[in-house]
Amino acid sequence: MNTFKQILSCLLLLCTFTAWAQDRATLSGTITLSDNTPAENISVALKGTSHASVTSASGTYEIKNVKPGSYILVVSAIGVASVQETITLAAGEKATKNVTLSESQEQLKEVIIEANKASFVKTTSEVVSKMPLKDIENPQVYNTISAEVLKQQVITNFDDALNNAPGLAKLWESTGRGGDGAGYFSLRGFAVQPTMINGVPGLTTGSPDPANIERIEVIKGPSGTLFGSSLISYGGLINVNTKRPYDTFGGNVSYTGGTYGLNRYTIDVNTPLNKEKKVFFRLNAAYHTEDSFQDAGFKKSLFVAPSLSYEVNDKLSFLVNTEFYNGRSTNPTMLFLDRGAPSLKVHNMKELGYDNRRSYTGNDLYIETPTFNFQGQMNYKFSSEWRSQTILSRTSAKSDGYYSYLYEGTQYYPRVTSGIILGRSMNKQNSETTGTDIQQNFIGDFKIGNMRNRVVAGLDYFNRNVVDNSSGYVSNGAVYIGNNLRQFNNEVLGITNEAEFTDDSGILTQAGTDALLATTPINQSKTKQEIYSAYASDVFNFTPALSAMASLRIDHFSNDNGNQTALSPKFGVVYQPILDKLSLFANYMNGFSNTDPTTNTLAGVVTAVSFDPEHANQFEAGAKVNLFNNKVTGSVSYYETKVSNSVYAIYSTQLNPDGTPALDDEGNPLPQNVANYNDGGQKNKGIEFSVTANPVEGLNILAGYSYNDSRLTAGDPTFVNYRPESAGPQNLANLWASYKFSNGILNGFGLGFGGNYASKNKIYNRTNGNFTVSEYTVLNASAFYNVDAFTITLKVDNITDKEYYKGWSTINPQRPRIFAANLSYNF
């Protein structure tokens, strides 16, 4: 009811503002070229104001909500001589101004700016290759999720945004715990976390807030050559590009309210700070509160992201981006299956009989995850061919509060013959991870003879420190899931009075939990890692249609356990049968992981062992398209990734000569033997397809499909030929399509529809059995309406109220049907 009242108040506010806007003027018209063709994607602005528009495919534009007065109308595009004319607008007037540019359509094709396009299509990136390179020229596959998509889908959390990336599936909810508290996702069969901001490290123990996201780039395949290995995976990496200041005043404020107590307030304000328009400031902020759909659980967060840019002159510029985030939330429900049992007792959700509205937590048991990110960047242009980029990044991620998990231990209660029992383990997190990255890049675009070279050469230093003063873990009761509650209470809890029966014997208050934690010591530890890197990459054109990429990186790892050095090469070739429209590509990419020394324990004897670096090699081939002047882009590819030198451990029981378990003097089994090996292997192969399209004005489509076959190929013989649990579903598909009317009675109204499909997934797959969650299709829809400077959007996620689960040796219930409404005002 409170949410309904808030939405109603916002709608009344919208009506008030609409009445006020009727005193404002509207300017519209058509921009044409000298050959009488419409001029698309041309900037039309009122000089000295934030009022601006971009022409449509038919050359039309419209600028609304203008105060009465005289203005200078500026019509421009890069490479086109701008047109400036004085106009006067009266209160409530709907004026028309048509302009003809001197350029023809053929001339204009070379100078259109993609950034002016209000569509999902993004065709270039400086982060993916660390140099300006069109997607169609890049032999590596990546997918972009733009801010436009996030707005249409009323995205309020980072995980939902990633549903728009082909081949990406959530494995594990964000836990908030120290070191690895961010969410995990499966990418090409390997686990990956969001750890990159603007192409450099950005650590987090929670889930990133979407308020400052300009676009998300999901870069596919081992990318150690340009990004190192410590913060990415063999499947690729997730990079967040943040919003940047610009040269006019403008911004946006919005409110989102929805199901389960969702209340979200955001603001985005940008302004020049001096008359010369050399210094620009932008502030993005968000306040978010939300309850769980389960019987307990919540999330609260405050996010503030100020950024500043300074253009000293046409050669030197600075950019500073900062993010402050403080989140408070309960742990999401994750049910760990029994890894030590001789055989699993349940193998699917039907056998388990879990009520997905049960959280098994309490709102007193929350964890806080404050995060700070700072990035300073200096760009200097030496000449028309060479420039320098210097980056300093500082990041801090903390975990402070209660962390708990539920782990199946049915095997320890043999007299409970029905259902399963999970023990709750808890600790008090007190951990901080800090990271420093210093990066120097030299970027060139020059010719040697007739051969064009685009080069990046760089040095990178990364330092990561972890200080952990968390408590040890304590047992906090047992949870029962099944149909024989009497047996659980009688045999496990010792309760015989039916009036006292419970399925959760834990203590869910801070005072009670603190009393339990007082019995366990603090585990104090400090770890440090330093990585010194050098890399170079060259894209050279034999002809305009044929290019090749050659790259190499060397990393030297230094930590408390020793030193290790690794090389990572990368090669690619691109051939464009139809220049800038169709390309055929192939790549070889290498990724690696630093493997720390450890110890083997055999018959009580401890021996130090060290390992070679673990390596992954990918071979990929496919095609990319860019059709109808950037209106349709897409890719299709086949890849194979092979991992070698994987480190794994085999545990075995110490035996007597006659084969019986060896016992100590008190009759207890001796500690297990632990033997570590460095000869594990894995092979992942698959196909991927993606398309992003704006085929006609107002219509946007984002779609993708992936198939991934993952197998363990070497190592522990009992696991060879198993599909790794990190591989996620074998088949994934995503779709989002929207249409906005630009004429007639429905002008400003739009609809969106789409969803995600995932095939069945073995979230637990081991020698003692497997647990499979069913395939699912989740459908979503939205409706939006623009009136003057206001936009209202209604959104429903999971239209059919599908009950579905994800996991990674865990069972994670996902959200049911969710309604949300967003009201935003642009200024």
C-alpha positions in Angstrom: 0.0 0.0 0.0 2.9 2.4 0.8 4.4 1.7 -2.5 1.1 2.4 -4.3 0.8 5.7 -2.5 4.3 6.7 -3.5 3.6 5.8 -7.2 0.3 7.7 -7.0 2.0 10.8 -5.6 4.5 10.7 -8.4 1.7 10.4 -11.0 0.0 13.5 -9.5 3.4 15.3 -9.6 3.7 14.3 -13.2 0.3 16.0 -14.0 1.4 19.1 -12.2 4.6 19.4 -14.1 2.7 18.7 -17.4 0.4 21.6 -16.8 3.5 23.8 -16.0 5.1 22.6 -19.2 2.2 23.9 -21.3 3.6 27.4 -21.0 6.8 26.2 -22.7 7.5 26.2 -26.4 8.3 23.4 -28.8 10.6 23.6 -31.8 10.6 20.9 -34.6 11.6 20.6 -38.2 13.5 18.6 -40.8 17.2 18.6 -41.7 18.0 17.7 -45.3 21.1 17.4 -47.4 22.1 19.1 -50.6 20.9 16.0 -52.6 17.4 16.3 -50.9 18.0 13.2 -48.7 17.2 13.3 -45.0 20.1 13.9 -42.6 20.1 11.3 -39.9 21.9 11.6 -36.5 22.6 15.3 -36.9 22.9 17.3 -33.6 20.3 20.1 -33.3 20.8 22.4 -30.2 19.9 25.7 -28.8 23.3 27.4 -28.1 24.1 28.0 -24.4 21.3 25.7 -23.1 20.8 22.0 -22.4 18.1 21.8 -25.1 19.2 19.5 -27.9 18.0 16.7 -30.1 19.3 14.3 -32.7 17.6 13.8 -36.1 15.7 10.6 -36.9 16.1 8.4 -40.0 13.6 10.8 -41.7 15.7 13.8 -40.8 13.2 15.1 -38.3 13.9 16.6 -34.8 11.9 18.0 -31.9 13.0 20.1 -28.9 10.4 20.4 -26.2 10.0 22.3 -22.9 11.8 25.5 -24.0 11.4 28.8 -22.2 10.0 31.7 -24.3 12.8 33.9 -25.7 15.4 34.3 -28.5 18.0 31.6 -29.2 20.7 30.6 -31.6 19.9 27.3 -33.3 23.0 25.2 -34.1 22.9 22.3 -36.5 26.1 20.3 -36.6 28.0 17.1 -37.0 31.7 16.3 -37.0 33.2 17.0 -40.4 30.1 19.1 -41.4 30.0 22.9 -41.6 27.6 23.9 -38.8 24.6 26.1 -39.5 23.6 28.8 -37.0 20.4 30.8 -37.1 18.5 33.0 -34.7 15.0 32.0 -33.7 12.4 33.5 -31.3 9.9 31.3 -29.5 6.7 32.5 -27.8 5.0 30.9 -24.8 3.1 27.8 -25.8 4.3 28.1 -29.5 4.9 25.1 -31.6 7.4 26.5 -34.1 8.9 24.8 -37.2 12.4 25.3 -38.5 13.8 23.4 -41.5 17.5 23.5 -42.5 19.4 22.2 -45.5 23.1 21.3 -45.1 25.6 21.7 -47.9 26.8 18.1 -47.7 25.5 15.1 -49.7 24.5 11.7 -48.3 27.8 10.1 -49.4 29.9 12.8 -47.7 27.8 12.6 -44.6 28.3 8.8 -44.2 31.9 9.4 -43.2 31.3 11.8 -40.4 28.2 10.5 -38.5 28.9 10.1 -34.8 27.7 6.9 -33.3 27.4 8.4 -29.8 24.5 10.5 -31.0 22.4 7.4 -31.8 19.6 6.7 -29.3 19.8 3.0 -29.9 21.2 -0.2 -28.4 23.9 -0.4 -31.2 27.5 0.4 -30.0 30.1 -0.3 -32.7 33.4 0.9 -31.1 35.2 0.5 -27.8 38.6 1.8 -26.6 38.6 -0.5 -23.6 38.3 -3.9 -25.2 41.5 -3.5 -27.3 43.0 -0.5 -25.3 42.9 1.5 -28.6 40.2 2.9 -30.8 39.0 -0.1 -32.8 35.7 -0.8 -34.5 34.0 -4.0 -33.4 34.0 -5.3 -37.0 37.8 -4.9 -37.1 38.4 -6.7 -33.8 39.2 -10.5 -33.9 37.8 -10.8 -30.4 34.1 -11.2 -29.5 32.4 -8.9 -27.0 28.9 -7.8 -26.2 27.8 -4.3 -25.0 24.8 -3.5 -22.7 24.1 0.2 -23.1 22.5 2.6 -20.7 19.5 2.8 -23.0 18.8 -0.9 -22.3 19.1 -0.3 -18.5 16.6 2.6 -18.7 14.0 0.7 -20.8 14.1 -2.4 -18.5 14.0 -0.3 -15.3 17.2 -2.1 -14.1 17.7 -1.6 -10.4 20.4 -4.2 -9.8 23.5 -5.3 -11.6 22.6 -9.0 -11.9 19.5 -8.2 -14.0 21.5 -6.0 -16.3 23.7 -9.0 -17.2 20.7 -11.0 -18.5 21.2 -9.0 -21.7 24.6 -10.6 -22.5 24.6 -13.8 -24.6 26.3 -16.8 -22.9 26.4 -15.3 -19.4 24.5 -16.9 -16.5 24.5 -16.2 -12.8 26.1 -19.0 -10.7 26.2 -17.6 -7.2 24.5 -14.7 -5.5 26.6 -11.9 -4.0 27.4 -12.9 -0.4 29.2 -9.8 0.8 32.0 -11.9 2.4 35.5 -10.7 2.3 37.7 -11.4 -0.7 35.0 -12.8 -3.1 31.7 -11.4 -2.0 30.6 -10.2 -5.4 28.3 -12.4 -7.5 29.7 -15.2 -9.7 28.7 -15.7 -13.4 29.4 -18.5 -15.9 31.0 -17.2 -19.1 32.0 -19.8 -21.7 32.0 -22.4 -19.0 34.2 -20.6 -16.5 33.3 -18.6 -13.4 33.9 -14.9 -13.5 33.1 -11.8 -11.3 32.6 -8.1 -12.2 36.1 -6.8 -11.2 36.9 -4.2 -13.9 35.9 -0.5 -14.1 36.9 1.4 -17.2 39.4 -1.4 -18.0 41.3 -1.3 -14.7 40.7 -3.1 -11.4 37.6 -2.1 -9.4 37.2 -4.5 -6.4 33.9 -5.1 -4.7 32.5 -7.4 -2.0 28.9 -6.7 -3.1 27.0 -6.1 -6.3 27.8 -2.9 -8.2 25.1 -0.2 -8.3 23.9 0.5 -11.9 23.4 4.3 -11.3 26.8 5.2 -12.8 26.9 2.8 -15.7 27.2 4.1 -19.2 27.6 0.6 -20.6 28.7 -2.9 -19.7 31.2 -4.8 -21.9 31.3 -8.6 -21.6 34.6 -9.5 -23.2 34.7 -13.1 -24.3 37.6 -15.6 -24.0 41.0 -15.6 -22.2 42.1 -12.0 -22.1 45.3 -12.1 -20.1 47.3 -10.3 -22.8 45.7 -6.9 -22.2 44.1 -7.4 -18.7 46.4 -9.7 -16.8 45.0 -12.7 -14.9 44.4 -11.9 -11.3 40.9 -10.4 -11.7 39.4 -12.1 -14.7 38.8 -15.7 -15.9 39.4 -17.9 -18.8 35.9 -17.3 -20.0 36.5 -13.5 -20.2 35.8 -10.5 -18.1 33.0 -8.1 -17.2 33.9 -4.5 -17.6 31.8 -1.5 -16.4 32.3 1.8 -18.3 31.1 4.7 -16.1 29.3 7.9 -17.1 31.6 10.8 -17.9 31.2 14.6 -17.6 30.2 16.6 -20.8 30.2 20.2 -21.8 26.6 21.4 -21.2 24.3 21.6 -18.2 21.8 18.7 -17.9 20.7 15.8 -15.9 18.0 13.5 -14.6 16.2 12.7 -11.4 14.0 9.6 -11.0 12.1 7.4 -8.6 11.4 3.7 -8.9 8.8 1.9 -6.7 7.8 -1.7 -6.9 7.0 -5.0 -5.4 8.5 -6.2 -2.1 9.2 -2.7 -0.7 11.4 -1.5 -3.6 12.1 2.2 -3.3 14.9 3.7 -5.4 15.9 7.3 -5.9 18.5 8.4 -8.4 20.0 11.7 -9.6 22.4 12.5 -12.4 23.6 16.2 -12.6 26.2 17.5 -15.1 27.5 21.1 -15.4 30.5 23.1 -16.7 32.4 24.8 -13.9 33.9 27.7 -15.9 32.8 30.0 -18.7 35.5 28.7 -21.0 33.9 25.2 -20.7 37.1 23.5 -19.9 36.2 22.0 -16.5 33.1 19.7 -16.2 31.6 18.1 -13.2 29.1 15.2 -13.0 27.4 13.6 -10.0 25.5 10.3 -10.0 23.9 9.1 -6.8 21.3 6.5 -5.8 19.5 5.5 -2.6 18.0 2.0 -2.7 15.8 0.0 -0.2 14.2 -3.4 -0.9 12.9 -6.3 1.0 13.3 -10.0 0.0 10.4 -12.0 -1.5 11.1 -14.5 1.2 10.0 -14.4 4.9 13.1 -12.4 5.9 15.8 -10.5 4.1 16.5 -7.0 2.9 18.9 -4.7 1.1 19.7 -1.1 1.7 22.4 0.9 -0.1 23.7 4.5 -0.7 25.8 5.2 -3.8 27.5 8.5 -4.7 29.8 8.9 -7.7 31.3 12.3 -8.4 33.5 12.8 -11.5 35.5 15.7 -12.9 37.1 16.3 -16.3 39.5 19.1 -17.2 40.5 19.9 -20.8 43.7 21.9 -20.3 44.2 22.4 -24.0 43.8 20.4 -27.3 46.6 18.1 -26.2 46.3 17.6 -22.4 43.2 16.5 -20.5 42.5 14.9 -17.1 39.6 12.7 -15.8 38.8 11.8 -12.2 36.1 9.2 -11.4 35.2 8.2 -7.9 32.6 5.9 -6.4 31.4 5.6 -2.8 29.1 2.7 -2.0 27.8 1.4 1.3 25.5 -1.6 1.3 23.7 -3.4 4.1 21.9 -6.7 3.4 21.2 -10.1 4.7 22.8 -13.1 3.1 20.8 -14.6 0.2 19.5 -18.1 0.7 22.0 -20.7 -0.6 21.6 -24.3 0.3 24.9 -26.2 0.0 24.6 -29.8 -1.0 26.6 -32.5 0.9 30.0 -32.9 -0.7 31.1 -35.5 1.8 28.2 -37.9 1.6 28.6 -41.3 0.0 25.7 -40.5 -2.2 23.2 -37.6 -2.5 19.8 -38.1 -0.9 18.0 -35.8 -3.3 18.7 -35.0 -6.9 16.2 -32.4 -8.0 13.8 -29.8 -6.6 10.8 -32.2 -6.6 12.7 -34.6 -4.4 13.9 -31.8 -2.2 10.4 -30.3 -1.5 11.8 -26.9 -0.6 9.5 -23.9 0.0 11.2 -21.1 -1.9 9.6 -18.5 0.4 11.7 -19.7 3.3 14.9 -17.7 3.9 16.3 -19.4 7.1 17.7 -16.0 8.1 16.8 -13.0 10.2 16.9 -9.3 9.5 19.3 -8.8 12.5 22.0 -10.9 10.8 23.2 -8.5 8.1 26.5 -7.6 6.6 27.8 -4.2 5.4 29.9 -3.9 2.3 31.4 -0.4 2.0 33.4 0.1 -1.3 35.5 2.9 -2.6 36.9 3.3 -6.1 39.1 6.1 -7.4 40.5 6.5 -10.9 42.6 9.3 -12.2 43.5 9.5 -15.8 45.8 11.8 -17.8 45.7 11.9 -21.6 48.4 13.7 -23.6 48.5 14.0 -27.4 52.1 14.1 -28.7 51.1 14.3 -32.3 48.4 13.3 -34.7 49.9 9.7 -34.5 50.8 9.2 -30.9 49.2 9.8 -27.5 49.8 8.8 -23.9 47.4 7.5 -21.3 48.4 7.4 -17.6 46.0 5.8 -15.1 46.1 5.6 -11.3 43.4 3.4 -9.7 42.8 2.9 -6.0 40.1 0.6 -4.7 39.0 -0.6 -1.3 36.3 -3.2 -0.4 35.3 -4.2 3.1 33.1 -6.8 4.7 31.7 -6.1 8.2 28.9 -8.2 9.7 27.4 -11.6 9.9 27.9 -14.2 7.2 26.1 -17.5 7.3 25.5 -20.5 5.1 23.5 -23.7 5.2 25.4 -27.0 4.5 23.7 -30.3 4.2 24.8 -32.9 6.8 22.1 -35.5 6.5 24.7 -38.3 6.7 25.4 -37.4 10.3 21.8 -38.1 11.3 21.2 -41.7 10.1 18.0 -42.1 12.1 16.3 -39.3 10.1 15.1 -41.3 7.1 13.0 -38.7 5.4 14.0 -35.2 4.1 17.4 -33.5 4.5 19.1 -31.6 7.4 21.3 -28.6 6.9 23.5 -27.1 9.5 23.9 -23.3 9.8 27.4 -22.1 10.1 28.2 -18.4 10.9 31.1 -16.1 11.4 31.6 -12.4 12.0 33.2 -10.9 8.9 35.9 -8.2 9.4 37.9 -8.0 6.3 39.3 -5.3 3.9 40.9 -5.7 0.5 42.7 -2.8 -1.0 44.2 -2.6 -4.5 46.4 -0.1 -6.3 46.9 -0.1 -10.1 49.3 2.1 -12.0 49.1 1.8 -15.8 51.0 3.7 -18.5 49.9 3.2 -22.2 51.3 4.6 -25.4 48.8 4.5 -28.2 49.7 5.0 -31.8 48.0 5.1 -35.2 50.6 5.4 -38.0 51.8 4.0 -41.3 54.9 2.1 -42.2 55.0 2.4 -46.0 51.4 1.6 -47.0 50.7 -0.5 -43.9 48.6 1.0 -41.2 49.6 0.2 -37.6 47.4 0.8 -34.5 49.6 0.1 -31.5 49.3 0.0 -27.7 52.3 -0.6 -25.5 52.0 -0.5 -21.8 53.4 -1.0 -18.3 51.1 -2.1 -15.5 51.7 -2.4 -11.7 49.0 -4.0 -9.5 49.2 -4.4 -5.7 46.6 -6.2 -3.7 46.5 -6.4 0.1 44.0 -8.3 2.2 43.7 -7.8 6.0 41.3 -10.3 7.6 40.3 -10.2 11.3 37.2 -12.3 10.9 36.1 -14.7 13.5 36.1 -18.5 13.1 32.9 -20.3 12.2 30.4 -21.6 14.8 27.4 -23.9 14.4 24.1 -22.1 14.8 21.4 -24.7 14.7 20.0 -27.1 12.1 17.4 -26.6 9.4 15.0 -29.4 8.2 13.5 -29.7 4.7 11.1 -32.6 4.3 7.8 -34.2 5.2 8.6 -35.8 8.5 9.0 -32.9 10.9 8.2 -35.1 13.9 11.2 -37.4 13.2 13.6 -34.4 12.9 12.4 -32.9 16.2 12.5 -36.2 18.0 15.8 -37.5 16.8 17.8 -34.4 16.2 16.4 -31.7 18.5 15.1 -34.0 21.3 11.7 -32.3 21.2 8.7 -34.5 21.8 6.0 -31.9 22.4 4.3 -31.2 19.0 3.4 -27.7 20.1 7.2 -26.9 20.2 8.0 -28.4 16.8 10.3 -26.3 14.6 12.1 -26.8 11.3 14.9 -24.3 12.3 16.7 -24.5 15.6 19.1 -21.6 15.0 19.5 -18.3 16.8 18.6 -15.4 14.5 19.2 -12.4 16.7 22.5 -10.4 17.1 22.7 -11.0 20.8 22.3 -14.7 20.6 24.6 -15.0 17.6 27.3 -12.8 19.4 27.1 -15.2 22.4 27.9 -18.1 20.1 30.7 -16.2 18.3 32.3 -15.3 21.6 33.5 -18.9 21.9 35.6 -18.8 18.7 38.9 -17.0 18.2 39.7 -14.3 15.7 41.6 -15.5 12.6 44.1 -12.7 11.9 45.8 -12.8 8.6 47.5 -10.5 6.1 48.3 -11.3 2.5 50.0 -9.2 -0.2 50.4 -9.7 -3.9 52.3 -7.6 -6.4 52.3 -8.0 -10.2 54.6 -6.2 -12.6 53.5 -6.4 -16.2 54.5 -5.2 -19.7 52.5 -5.7 -22.8 52.2 -4.6 -26.5 49.6 -5.1 -29.2 49.7 -4.2 -32.8 46.8 -4.2 -35.3 48.4 -3.9 -38.8 46.5 -3.6 -42.1 48.0 -5.4 -45.1 45.2 -3.9 -47.1 42.1 -1.9 -45.9 40.2 -5.3 -45.9 42.9 -7.5 -44.3 44.4 -6.9 -40.9 46.1 -8.9 -38.2 46.6 -8.5 -34.5 49.7 -9.6 -32.6 50.0 -9.2 -28.9 52.2 -10.3 -26.0 52.2 -9.8 -22.2 54.7 -10.7 -19.5 53.7 -10.8 -15.9 55.9 -11.3 -12.8 54.0 -12.3 -9.7 55.4 -11.7 -6.3 53.8 -12.7 -3.0 54.5 -14.1 0.4 54.8 -17.6 -1.1 57.4 -16.8 -3.8 57.7 -15.5 -7.3 56.4 -16.7 -10.7 56.7 -15.3 -14.2 54.3 -16.0 -17.1 54.0 -15.1 -20.8 50.6 -14.6 -22.6 50.4 -14.2 -26.4 47.4 -13.3 -28.5 47.0 -13.4 -32.3 44.0 -12.6 -34.5 43.2 -12.0 -38.2 40.3 -10.2 -39.8 39.2 -10.2 -43.4 36.4 -8.0 -44.6 34.9 -9.2 -47.9 32.6 -6.2 -47.8 34.5 -3.3 -46.1 33.0 -2.1 -42.8 29.9 -4.4 -43.4 31.1 -8.0 -43.2 34.2 -9.5 -41.5 35.5 -13.0 -41.1 37.8 -13.4 -38.1 39.9 -16.0 -36.2 41.9 -15.7 -33.0 44.2 -17.5 -30.7 44.2 -16.1 -27.1 46.0 -17.2 -24.0 45.1 -16.8 -20.3 46.9 -17.9 -17.2 46.7 -18.1 -13.4 49.4 -17.7 -10.8 49.6 -21.0 -8.9 51.0 -20.5 -5.4 53.3 -23.1 -3.7 51.6 -25.4 -1.2 52.3 -28.6 0.8 51.6 -32.3 0.5 50.8 -34.4 3.6 51.5 -38.1 3.2 51.5 -40.4 6.3 52.0 -37.4 8.4 55.0 -36.1 6.5 54.6 -32.6 5.2 56.5 -31.7 1.9 56.5 -28.3 0.1 55.6 -28.4 -3.5 55.5 -25.7 -6.2 53.8 -25.6 -9.6 54.0 -24.3 -13.1 51.5 -21.5 -14.1 48.1 -22.7 -15.2 47.4 -21.8 -18.8 44.3 -21.6 -21.0 44.5 -21.4 -24.8 41.5 -20.5 -27.0 41.0 -20.9 -30.7 38.0 -19.1 -32.2 36.6 -18.3 -35.6 33.5 -16.6 -36.8 31.9 -13.6 -38.6 30.7 -10.1 -37.7 28.3 -7.8 -39.6 27.6 -4.1 -39.5 24.7 -3.4 -41.9 22.6 -0.4 -43.0 24.9 2.3 -41.7 25.3 0.9 -38.1 21.6 -0.2 -37.8 22.3 -3.9 -37.5 25.4 -5.4 -35.9 26.0 -9.0 -34.8 28.4 -11.9 -34.6 28.5 -15.7 -34.8 31.5 -17.8 -33.6 32.8 -21.2 -32.6 35.4 -21.5 -29.9 37.5 -24.1 -28.1 39.3 -23.4 -24.8 41.8 -25.8 -23.4 43.2 -25.5 -19.8 46.4 -27.3 -18.8 48.5 -27.5 -15.7 45.5 -27.3 -13.4 46.2 -27.7 -9.8 44.0 -30.1 -7.8 44.1 -32.1 -4.6 43.3 -35.8 -3.9 42.4 -36.8 -0.3 42.8 -40.3 0.9 42.5 -42.2 4.2 45.7 -43.3 5.9 45.7 -47.2 5.9 47.4 -50.0 7.8 49.3 -52.6 5.8 46.2 -54.8 5.9 44.1 -52.1 4.3 42.2 -51.0 7.4 42.0 -47.3 8.4 45.0 -46.3 10.5 44.0 -45.1 14.0 45.8 -43.0 16.7 46.4 -44.1 20.3 42.9 -43.0 21.2 41.2 -44.9 18.4 40.5 -42.0 16.2 41.3 -42.0 12.4 44.6 -40.4 11.5 44.4 -37.2 9.4 43.8 -37.7 5.7 46.6 -37.7 3.2 46.6 -34.7 0.9 48.4 -34.9 -2.4 48.4 -31.9 -4.8 49.0 -32.4 -8.5 49.7 -30.0 -11.4 48.4 -32.0 -14.4 44.7 -31.3 -14.5 42.9 -30.3 -17.7 39.7 -29.0 -19.1 38.2 -28.4 -22.5 35.3 -26.0 -23.2 33.8 -25.6 -26.7 30.7 -23.9 -28.0 29.0 -21.6 -30.4 27.7 -18.1 -29.8 25.3 -15.8 -31.7 24.4 -12.2 -31.0 22.5 -9.4 -32.8 21.8 -5.8 -31.9 19.6 -3.9 -34.3 17.8 -0.6 -34.8 16.4 -1.5 -38.3 13.7 1.2 -38.4 13.2 4.3 -36.3 12.0 3.5 -32.9 12.6 -0.3 -33.0 15.5 -1.8 -31.0 16.3 -5.5 -30.7 18.9 -7.2 -28.6 19.2 -11.0 -28.9 21.6 -13.8 -28.4 22.1 -17.6 -28.1 25.0 -19.7 -26.8 25.8 -23.4 -26.5 28.6 -24.6 -24.3 30.1 -28.1 -23.9 32.5 -28.3 -21.0 34.5 -31.4 -19.9 37.2 -32.2 -17.4 39.8 -33.9 -19.5 42.7 -34.8 -17.1 43.5 -34.9 -13.4 41.6 -36.8 -10.7 40.5 -39.9 -12.7 37.2 -40.0 -10.8 36.2 -36.7 -12.3 37.5 -37.0 -15.9 34.7 -36.4 -18.4 32.4 -34.7 -15.8 30.9 -31.3 -16.7 32.3 -28.7 -14.2 29.7 -27.2 -12.0 31.0 -23.7 -13.0 29.9 -24.3 -16.6 26.3 -23.3 -16.0 23.4 -24.3 -18.3 24.5 -25.8 -21.7 22.0 -23.6 -23.7 21.2 -20.0 -23.0 19.1 -17.5 -25.0 18.2 -13.8 -24.4 15.9 -11.4 -26.1 14.7 -7.8 -25.6 12.8 -5.9 -28.2 11.2 -2.4 -27.9 9.3 0.0 -30.1 8.7 3.7 -29.5 6.1 5.5 -31.6 7.3 8.9 -33.0 4.2 10.1 -34.8 0.4 10.3 -34.4 -1.7 9.8 -31.3 0.8 7.4 -29.8 3.8 9.7 -30.2 6.1 9.1 -27.2 4.6 5.8 -26.2 6.6 2.6 -26.3 6.5 -1.1 -25.5 9.2 -3.6 -24.6 9.2 -7.4 -24.4 11.7 -10.1 -23.9 13.2 -12.7 -21.6 15.7 -15.4 -20.9 15.9 -19.1 -21.5 18.3 -21.6 -19.8 18.4 -25.3 -20.2 18.6 -27.7 -17.3 21.7 -27.4 -15.2 23.7 -29.8 -13.1 24.5 -27.4 -10.3 26.1 -30.4 -8.4 28.0 -33.0 -10.4 30.3 -35.3 -8.5 31.1 -38.9 -7.9 28.5 -39.2 -5.2 25.7 -38.0 -7.5 24.3 -35.0 -9.3 21.6 -32.4 -8.5 19.8 -30.9 -11.6 17.7 -27.8 -11.7 15.1 -27.6 -14.4 15.2 -25.5 -17.5 13.3 -22.2 -17.4 12.0 -19.4 -19.5 11.4 -16.1 -17.8 9.5 -13.4 -19.7 9.5 -9.6 -19.0 7.7 -6.6 -20.4 7.5 -2.9 -20.1 5.5 0.1 -21.3 6.8 3.7 -21.3 5.6 7.1 -22.2 7.5 10.4 -22.8 5.8 13.7 -22.4 8.0 16.8 -22.6 10.8 16.3 -20.1 9.1 13.4 -18.3 9.2 9.7 -18.8 7.1 7.1 -16.9 7.9 3.4 -17.3 6.0 0.4 -16.1 7.8 -2.9 -15.9 6.9 -6.5 -14.9 9.6 -9.2 -14.6 8.8 -12.9 -14.6 5.3 -12.4 -16.1 4.3 -16.0 -15.6 5.6 -16.1 -12.0 8.0 -18.9 -12.8 9.6 -20.7 -9.9 13.2 -21.3 -10.9 16.6 -21.8 -9.4 20.3 -21.3 -10.1 23.4 -22.5 -8.3 27.0 -23.7 -8.1 27.0 -26.7 -5.8 24.3 -24.6 -4.1 20.6 -24.2 -4.6 19.7 -20.5 -5.0 15.9 -19.5 -5.3 15.3 -16.7 -7.8 12.7 -13.9 -7.6 9.0 -14.5 -8.5 6.9 -11.9 -10.4 8.0 -8.3 -9.8 6.2 -5.1 -10.7 8.0 -1.7 -10.8 7.2 1.8 -12.0 9.7 4.5 -12.8 9.1 8.2 -13.0 12.0 10.4 -14.3 12.5 14.0 -15.2 15.2 15.2 -17.6 16.5 18.7 -17.4 
